[in-house]
Amino acid sequence: MLYGFRDTTDTSGTLGSNLPSEAMNFNGKFLENEINGYRTLTVSGRELIGSEFKAKEIEGLDGTIWKEKYLKPRTITVKYQINASSNKEFRDAYNKMNLLLSGEQVKIYFNDETDKYFIGTKTSNDEVDGGTNYVIGEIEIYCSDPRKYSTTEKEFTATDGVLNIVNEGTVPVSVDYGITTTSETGYIGLVSEEGIMQYGKIEELDGETYKQSEWLASIDDFYKCSDDIGGTDVMHPSYGTNGTLAEHTWFDKKFIGLGSAGTKKGNANGGLRTLVLPADSSGDASGAKNFYCWFHLCFYAGLMGQTGEMCINFLTEDDKLICGCNWYKTDSVGNTGHYQVLANGIVVKEWEFTTSHLQAQNPFYYKWGSCDVLKEGANIRFFFWARYYNFYIPEIENMKCAKIQIAVKQWSDRGGNKFMSMIGFDVIDFEKMNVEKWKDIPNRYPTGTNITIDGKSSHVYVNGMSRPQDEVLGTKYFKAPVGTTEIKTTCSSWSKSKPTVKARIREAWL
């Protein structure tokens, strides 16, 4: 809701409360609602701000040569009063104020403009008079970024490959993009008068190059696959596999996870499925010496002390473990999980993480949870938390992946609320590469590929995975200037259709 000008004596406040029109909301709270006797009197520093510039003097020429202008930081001053009924209430008010204003780089907005916010930190306040419970003081809020931002983002959808972005703020802003391919392409471009952003390989051709790689398995194959009851989880041969796997829905996603734990055996018991890979288009059923597998999963504990384990194994025809990934939580008190990656049956790297719903703590929650494995001869690469880890394992060079296992288990008899709230896979895509040495994954962006571009950080992601190597040299992450900006989408000349493109901006003002 937008508000016009109101005097600070206006009591119509936004939440139906008796708030001044310039009341400050600091990190989600109005001080008037939190501190007895506190009231905003005036606010300054929200208006025009100064700027500095660079210019160069040239001897023998009049004036200077203009180079650039940049904005100074902003300081917002809030004048307030505290009218306490007792010494204790006065001290309590300032104790509470110190607590409420302790946050750094937090959102700040004012009651007469609730649709826009600043990012700032309380840096100083003036000394108030002693000996009285009624004082008037000032608080200074330092905004290293002088802009104020809209509380909502604006979204635009391309029509016939053209985006028209309308920025009704007063300064240029970064643009985020969401792109989904509707047919195979090797290249994506975004072109405007402000610059060009390019990803992939412009000269990549459609045709024979594509036949170098084939998708041999997906999550649907594991749903169709029977439980391997009593079989051997090659990564954990001492664990029980007399249970089952089953389909679960977590929010809007379907996962394959634990069905029943089965008979107790060893430290963990659960379900196992073993998928034998089909022959490729040439009829070769011996397996894949070079392969790539991308999977998406959830490994989440909703309560402290929940436990569980899940893994994915890539096996030879005679059941040797080429490589695999294992997620487990044995912490029956806290919330610490572990992620292991294995090659030639040996753990080559292990990490700890917190199995919460927070992205900063858990890389394997249902909303993100992307992971992959790439094997090229003796070279193997794993992904964890926005980084790739490469290993050279001579023993696996000629091993061919002919089977994939997935297993989900509970620890001992810790079922019910003692078992993880949600663990399982919702995507498993296995690709065989038929060449000993490959230079490129043909048709870099298959149909349905999701490409996201973070304009502020200048990063590109493909199916949730960071792909800086896809950025074409010369790419400029341009901003949307004030007014309307036309952006055209381009792709490989042989692509059958243009991708769907959406853009988002958060408008900003001085």
TAURMO-V108511 format. One record per pair of residues at least 24 apart in sequence whose ideal C-beta (glycine too) atoms are under 10 Angstrom apart, sorted by the first residue. I is the first residue (numbers start at 1). J is the second residue. Records with the same first field share a line. If there is no record, write none. Layout:
I->J + J
This chain:
1->114 + 115
2->112 + 113 + 114 + 115 + 116
3->110 + 111 + 112 + 113 + 114 + 115
4->112
5->112
6->111 + 112
7->112
8->39 + 40 + 41 + 42 + 43 + 79 + 111 + 112
9->41
10->111 + 112
12->111
13->111 + 112
14->109 + 111 + 112 + 114
15->111 + 114
17->111
19->111 + 112
20->80 + 110 + 111 + 112
21->110 + 111 + 112 + 113
22->46 + 78 + 79 + 110 + 111 + 112 + 113
23->78 + 80 + 109 + 110 + 111 + 112
24->76 + 78 + 80 + 101 + 108 + 109 + 110 + 111 + 118 + 139 + 141
25->106 + 107 + 108 + 109 + 110 + 111 + 114 + 117
26->78 + 97 + 100 + 101 + 102 + 103 + 106 + 107 + 108 + 109 + 120 + 122 + 139 + 141
27->100 + 101 + 102 + 103 + 104 + 105 + 106 + 107 + 108 + 120 + 122
28->100 + 103 + 106 + 107 + 108 + 109
29->100
30->100 + 109 + 110 + 111
31->78 + 80 + 82 + 93 + 96 + 97 + 100 + 101 + 139
32->80 + 111
34->93 + 96 + 97 + 99 + 100
35->80 + 82 + 84 + 89 + 92 + 93 + 94 + 95 + 96 + 97 + 99 + 100
36->82 + 83 + 84 + 85 + 89 + 90 + 92 + 93 + 96
37->81 + 82 + 83 + 84 + 85 + 86 + 89 + 90 + 92 + 93 + 133 + 134 + 135
38->80 + 81 + 82 + 83 + 84 + 93 + 94 + 96 + 97 + 100
39->80 + 81 + 82 + 83
40->78 + 79 + 80 + 81 + 110 + 111 + 139
41->78 + 79 + 80 + 81 + 136 + 137 + 138
42->77 + 78 + 79 + 80 + 138
43->76 + 77 + 78 + 79 + 80 + 110 + 111 + 112 + 139 + 141
44->75 + 76 + 77 + 78 + 79 + 138
45->74 + 75 + 76 + 77 + 78 + 118 + 120 + 140 + 141 + 142 + 143 + 146
46->74 + 76 + 77 + 110 + 112 + 113 + 116 + 118 + 141 + 143 + 148 + 510
47->74 + 510
48->510
49->73 + 74 + 75 + 143 + 146 + 147 + 510
50->74 + 146
51->146 + 510
71->145 + 146 + 147 + 171 + 510
72->146
73->120 + 142 + 143 + 144 + 145 + 146
74->118 + 120 + 141 + 142 + 143 + 144 + 145 + 146 + 147 + 148 + 510
75->120 + 123 + 124 + 140 + 141 + 142 + 143 + 146
76->108 + 110 + 118 + 120 + 122 + 139 + 140 + 141 + 142 + 143 + 146 + 148
77->124 + 125 + 126 + 138 + 139 + 140 + 141
78->108 + 110 + 122 + 125 + 137 + 138 + 139 + 140 + 141
79->126 + 136 + 137 + 138 + 139
80->125 + 128 + 135 + 136 + 137 + 138 + 139
81->128 + 134 + 135 + 136 + 137
82->128 + 132 + 133 + 134 + 135 + 136 + 137
83->132 + 133 + 134 + 135 + 136
84->132 + 133 + 134 + 135
85->133
86->133
87->133
88->133
89->133
90->132 + 133 + 134 + 135
91->133
93->133 + 135
94->125 + 128 + 135 + 137
97->122 + 125 + 137 + 139
98->122 + 125
101->125 + 139 + 141
104->142
105->142 + 143 + 144 + 145
106->141
107->149 + 151
108->141 + 143 + 148
109->148 + 149 + 151
110->148
113->148 + 151 + 509
114->151
115->148 + 149 + 150 + 151 + 152 + 507
116->147 + 148 + 149 + 150 + 151 + 152 + 169 + 507 + 508 + 509
117->148 + 149 + 150 + 151
118->143 + 145 + 146 + 147 + 148 + 149
119->143 + 144 + 145 + 146 + 147 + 148 + 149
120->144 + 145 + 146 + 148
145->508
146->171 + 508 + 509 + 510
147->171 + 173 + 507 + 508 + 509 + 510
148->507 + 508 + 509 + 510
149->173 + 506 + 507 + 508 + 509
150->505 + 506 + 507 + 508 + 509
151->506
152->506 + 507
153->503 + 504 + 505 + 506 + 507
154->480 + 503 + 504 + 505 + 506 + 507
155->502 + 503 + 504 + 505
156->480 + 485 + 487 + 501 + 502 + 503 + 504 + 505
157->500 + 501 + 502 + 503
158->190 + 487 + 488 + 489 + 498 + 499 + 500 + 501 + 502 + 503
159->501
160->488 + 489 + 498
161->487 + 488 + 489 + 490 + 491 + 497 + 498 + 499 + 500 + 501
162->486 + 487 + 488 + 489 + 498 + 501
163->190 + 192 + 480 + 485 + 486 + 487 + 488 + 489 + 501 + 502 + 503
164->484 + 485 + 486 + 487 + 503
165->192 + 480 + 481 + 483 + 484 + 485 + 486 + 487 + 503 + 504 + 505
166->480 + 482 + 483 + 484 + 485 + 505 + 507
167->479 + 480 + 481 + 482 + 483 + 484 + 485 + 505 + 506 + 507 + 508
168->482 + 483 + 484 + 505 + 507 + 509
169->480 + 481 + 482 + 505 + 506 + 507 + 508 + 509 + 510
170->482 + 507 + 508 + 509 + 510
171->479 + 481 + 482 + 507 + 508 + 509 + 510
172->478 + 479 + 480 + 481 + 482 + 483 + 485 + 505 + 508
173->455 + 456 + 479 + 480 + 481 + 482 + 505 + 506 + 507 + 508
174->453 + 454 + 455 + 456 + 457 + 458 + 477 + 478 + 479 + 480 + 504 + 505 + 506 + 508
175->453 + 454 + 455 + 456 + 477 + 478 + 479 + 480 + 485 + 487 + 503 + 504 + 505 + 506
176->452 + 453 + 454 + 455 + 456 + 457 + 502 + 503 + 504 + 505 + 506
177->451 + 452 + 453 + 454 + 455 + 460 + 487 + 489 + 501 + 502 + 503 + 504
178->450 + 451 + 452 + 453 + 499 + 500 + 501 + 502 + 503 + 504
179->445 + 449 + 450 + 451 + 452 + 453 + 460 + 462 + 489 + 491 + 498 + 499 + 500 + 501 + 502 + 503
180->445 + 447 + 448 + 449 + 450 + 451 + 452 + 499 + 500 + 501 + 502
181->443 + 444 + 445 + 446 + 447 + 448 + 449 + 450 + 451 + 491 + 495 + 497 + 498 + 499 + 500
182->447 + 448 + 449 + 491 + 495 + 496 + 497 + 498 + 499 + 500
183->443 + 445 + 446 + 447 + 448 + 491 + 492 + 494 + 495 + 496 + 497 + 498 + 499
184->210 + 442 + 443 + 444 + 445 + 446 + 447 + 448 + 449 + 491 + 492 + 494 + 495 + 496 + 497
185->443 + 444 + 445 + 446 + 447 + 449 + 490 + 491 + 492 + 493 + 494 + 495 + 496 + 497 + 498 + 499
186->210 + 440 + 441 + 442 + 443 + 444 + 445 + 491 + 492 + 493 + 494 + 495
187->444 + 445 + 470 + 472 + 490 + 491 + 492 + 493 + 495
188->444 + 445 + 449 + 451 + 453 + 460 + 462 + 470 + 472 + 489 + 490 + 491 + 492 + 495 + 498 + 499 + 501
189->472 + 475 + 488 + 489 + 490 + 491 + 492
190->453 + 475 + 477 + 478 + 487 + 488 + 489 + 490 + 501 + 503
191->478 + 486 + 487 + 488 + 489 + 490
192->476 + 478 + 480 + 481 + 485 + 486 + 487 + 488
193->478 + 481 + 485 + 486 + 487
194->476 + 477 + 478 + 479 + 480 + 481 + 485 + 486 + 487
195->474 + 475 + 476 + 477 + 478 + 479 + 487
196->472 + 474 + 475 + 476 + 478 + 487 + 488 + 490
197->453 + 455 + 458 + 460 + 471 + 472 + 474 + 475 + 476 + 477 + 478 + 487
198->470 + 471 + 472 + 473 + 474 + 475 + 476 + 490
199->444 + 445 + 451 + 453 + 460 + 462 + 467 + 468 + 469 + 470 + 471 + 472 + 475
200->440 + 443 + 444 + 445 + 451 + 460 + 462 + 467 + 470 + 471 + 472 + 491 + 492
201->440 + 444 + 470 + 472 + 492
202->472 + 490 + 491 + 492 + 493
203->492 + 493
204->440 + 441 + 442 + 443 + 444 + 445 + 492 + 494
205->442 + 443 + 492 + 493 + 494
206->442 + 443 + 492 + 493 + 494 + 495 + 496
207->442 + 443 + 494
208->442
209->438 + 439 + 440 + 441 + 442 + 443
210->441 + 442 + 443 + 446
211->280 + 281 + 282 + 434 + 442
212->290 + 432 + 433 + 434 + 435 + 438 + 439 + 440 + 441 + 442
213->280 + 288 + 290 + 291 + 292 + 431 + 432 + 433 + 434 + 435 + 438 + 440 + 441 + 442 + 443
214->278 + 280 + 281 + 282 + 288 + 430 + 431 + 432 + 433 + 434
215->280 + 292 + 429 + 430 + 431 + 432 + 446
216->275 + 277 + 278 + 279 + 280 + 281 + 287 + 288 + 291 + 293 + 401 + 404 + 429 + 430 + 431 + 432
217->275 + 276 + 277 + 278 + 291 + 293 + 401 + 404 + 428 + 429 + 430 + 431 + 432
218->427 + 428 + 429 + 430
219->254 + 255 + 256 + 295 + 296 + 406 + 425 + 426 + 427 + 428 + 429
220->428
221->273 + 275 + 276 + 277 + 278 + 404 + 428 + 430
222->256 + 273 + 274 + 275 + 312 + 404 + 405 + 406 + 425 + 428
223->247 + 254 + 256 + 273
224->273 + 275
225->256 + 273 + 274 + 275 + 276 + 404 + 405 + 406
226->273 + 274
227->259 + 260 + 262 + 271 + 272 + 273 + 274
228->271 + 272 + 273 + 274 + 275 + 405 + 406 + 407
229->262 + 263 + 271 + 272 + 273
230->262 + 263 + 265 + 272
231->272 + 273 + 274 + 319 + 405 + 407
232->272 + 274 + 319 + 405
233->268 + 270 + 271 + 272 + 274 + 309 + 311 + 313 + 324 + 405 + 406 + 407 + 409
234->272 + 274 + 311 + 313 + 314 + 315 + 316 + 319 + 320 + 321 + 322 + 324 + 345 + 403 + 405 + 407
235->309 + 311 + 312 + 313 + 315 + 321 + 323 + 324 + 325 + 326 + 340 + 342 + 345 + 347 + 405 + 407
236->266 + 267 + 268 + 272 + 309 + 311 + 313 + 324 + 326 + 328 + 407 + 409
237->266 + 319 + 321
238->265 + 266 + 267 + 268
239->265 + 266 + 267 + 268 + 269 + 270 + 272 + 309 + 311 + 407 + 409 + 411
240->264 + 265 + 266 + 267 + 268 + 269 + 270 + 271 + 272 + 409 + 410 + 412
241->265 + 268 + 269 + 270 + 271 + 272 + 273 + 274 + 405 + 407 + 409
242->269 + 270 + 271 + 272
243->268 + 269 + 270 + 271 + 272 + 407 + 408 + 409 + 410
244->270 + 271 + 272 + 273 + 408
245->270 + 271 + 272 + 273 + 310 + 406 + 407 + 408 + 424 + 425
246->271 + 408 + 424
247->424
248->298 + 422 + 423 + 424 + 426
249->422 + 426
250->298 + 300 + 365 + 366 + 421 + 422 + 423 + 424 + 426
251->298 + 366 + 367 + 422
252->366 + 367
253->296 + 298 + 366 + 367 + 369 + 422 + 424 + 426 + 427
254->424 + 426
255->296 + 297 + 298 + 366 + 369 + 408 + 422 + 423 + 424 + 425 + 426 + 427
256->297 + 310 + 406 + 408 + 424 + 425 + 426 + 428
257->297 + 298 + 308 + 310 + 406 + 408 + 419 + 420 + 422 + 423 + 424 + 425 + 426
258->308 + 309 + 310 + 407 + 408 + 409 + 410 + 415 + 419 + 420 + 422 + 423 + 424
259->408
260->410 + 415
261->408 + 409 + 410 + 411 + 412 + 413 + 414 + 415 + 419
262->409 + 410
264->410 + 412 + 413
265->409
266->409 + 412
267->309 + 328 + 330 + 409 + 411 + 412
268->307 + 308 + 309 + 328 + 330 + 407 + 408 + 409 + 410 + 411 + 412 + 414
269->309 + 409 + 410 + 411 + 412 + 413 + 414 + 415
270->308 + 309 + 310 + 407 + 408 + 409 + 410 + 411 + 419
271->406 + 407 + 408 + 409
272->311 + 313 + 405 + 406 + 407 + 408 + 409
273->404 + 405 + 406 + 407 + 408
274->313 + 315 + 319 + 403 + 404 + 405 + 406 + 407
275->315 + 402 + 403 + 404 + 405 + 406 + 428 + 430
276->315 + 317 + 402 + 403 + 404
277->314 + 315 + 317 + 400 + 401 + 402 + 403 + 404 + 430 + 432
278->432
280->432 + 434
281->432 + 434
282->434
284->400 + 432 + 434
285->317 + 402
286->316 + 317 + 400 + 402
287->314 + 315 + 316 + 317 + 322 + 399 + 400 + 401 + 402 + 403 + 432
288->314 + 322 + 375 + 399 + 400 + 401 + 402 + 430 + 431 + 432 + 433 + 434
289->322 + 375 + 376 + 377 + 396 + 397 + 398 + 399 + 400 + 401 + 432 + 433 + 434 + 435 + 436
290->374 + 375 + 376 + 377 + 379 + 400 + 401 + 431 + 432 + 433 + 434 + 435 + 436 + 437 + 438
291->322 + 323 + 373 + 374 + 375 + 376 + 400 + 401 + 404 + 430 + 431 + 432 + 433
292->372 + 373 + 374 + 375 + 376 + 381 + 429 + 430 + 431 + 432 + 433 + 438 + 441
293->323 + 325 + 371 + 372 + 373 + 374 + 375 + 401 + 404 + 428 + 429 + 430 + 431 + 432
294->370 + 371 + 372 + 373 + 374 + 383 + 427 + 428 + 429 + 430 + 431 + 462 + 463 + 464 + 465
295->325 + 369 + 370 + 371 + 372 + 373 + 404 + 406 + 425 + 426 + 427 + 428 + 429 + 430
296->364 + 366 + 368 + 369 + 370 + 371 + 372 + 425 + 426 + 427 + 428 + 429 + 463 + 464
297->325 + 327 + 363 + 364 + 365 + 366 + 368 + 369 + 370 + 371 + 406 + 422 + 423 + 424 + 425 + 426 + 427 + 428
298->327 + 355 + 357 + 362 + 364 + 365 + 366 + 367 + 368 + 369 + 420 + 421 + 422 + 423 + 424 + 425 + 426
299->327 + 328 + 329 + 337 + 338 + 339 + 353 + 355 + 362 + 363 + 364 + 365 + 366 + 369 + 420 + 421 + 422 + 423 + 424
300->329 + 337 + 355 + 356 + 357 + 362 + 364 + 365 + 366 + 369 + 420 + 421 + 422 + 423 + 424
301->329 + 331 + 334 + 335 + 336 + 337 + 354 + 355 + 356 + 357 + 362 + 419 + 420 + 421 + 422 + 423
302->335 + 355 + 356 + 357 + 417 + 420 + 421 + 422
303->335 + 417 + 418 + 419 + 420 + 421
304->331 + 332 + 333 + 334 + 335 + 355 + 356
305->329 + 331 + 332 + 333 + 334 + 335 + 414 + 417 + 418
306->331 + 332 + 335 + 337 + 355 + 410 + 411 + 414 + 416 + 417 + 418 + 419 + 420 + 421 + 423
307->331 + 332 + 337 + 355 + 409 + 410 + 411 + 412 + 414 + 415 + 418 + 419 + 420
308->337 + 355 + 408 + 409 + 410 + 411 + 414 + 415 + 418 + 419 + 420 + 421 + 422 + 423 + 424
309->337 + 338 + 407 + 408 + 409 + 410 + 411 + 420 + 423
310->364 + 406 + 407 + 408 + 409 + 420 + 423 + 424 + 425
311->340 + 342 + 405 + 406 + 407 + 408 + 409
312->371 + 373 + 404 + 405 + 406 + 407 + 425 + 428
313->342 + 345 + 401 + 403 + 404 + 405 + 406 + 407
314->342 + 343 + 373 + 375 + 380 + 396 + 399 + 400 + 401 + 402 + 403 + 404 + 405 + 430
315->399 + 400 + 401 + 402 + 403 + 404 + 405
316->396 + 398 + 399 + 400 + 401 + 402 + 403
317->399 + 400 + 401 + 402 + 403
318->402 + 403
319->402 + 403 + 405
320->344 + 345 + 395 + 396 + 399 + 402
321->345 + 346 + 396 + 399 + 405
322->373 + 375 + 380 + 393 + 395 + 396 + 399 + 400 + 401 + 402 + 403
323->348 + 373 + 374 + 375 + 380 + 381 + 382 + 391 + 393 + 396 + 399 + 401
324->373 + 404 + 405 + 407
325->371 + 372 + 373 + 382 + 383 + 384
326->350 + 407
327->353 + 355 + 364 + 371 + 408 + 420 + 423
328->409 + 411 + 420 + 423
329->353 + 355 + 411 + 419 + 420 + 423
330->411 + 412 + 414
331->355
332->411 + 412 + 414 + 418
335->361 + 362
337->361 + 362 + 364 + 420 + 423
339->363 + 364 + 371 + 382 + 384 + 385
340->382
341->371 + 373 + 380 + 381 + 382 + 383 + 384 + 389 + 391
342->380 + 382
343->373 + 375 + 378 + 380 + 382 + 391 + 392 + 393 + 395 + 396 + 399
344->378 + 380 + 391 + 393 + 394 + 395 + 396 + 399
345->395 + 396
346->393 + 395
348->380 + 382 + 389 + 391 + 393
349->382 + 384 + 389 + 391
350->384
351->384 + 385 + 389
353->384 + 385
355->420 + 421 + 423
357->421 + 422
364->423
365->422
366->422 + 424 + 426
367->464
368->464
369->425 + 426 + 427 + 464
370->427 + 461 + 462 + 463 + 464 + 465 + 466
371->425 + 427 + 464 + 465
372->429 + 463 + 464 + 465
373->401 + 430
374->431 + 433 + 441
375->399 + 400 + 401 + 433
376->433 + 435 + 436 + 437 + 438
377->436 + 437
383->465 + 466
386->459 + 461 + 465 + 466
387->466
388->465 + 466
400->432
401->430 + 432
404->428 + 430
427->463 + 464
429->463
443->492 + 494 + 495
444->470 + 492
445->470 + 491 + 492 + 495 + 499
447->495 + 496 + 497 + 499
449->499
450->499
451->499 + 501
452->502
453->477 + 503
455->479 + 480 + 503 + 504 + 505
456->506
479->505
480->505 + 507
482->507 + 508 + 509
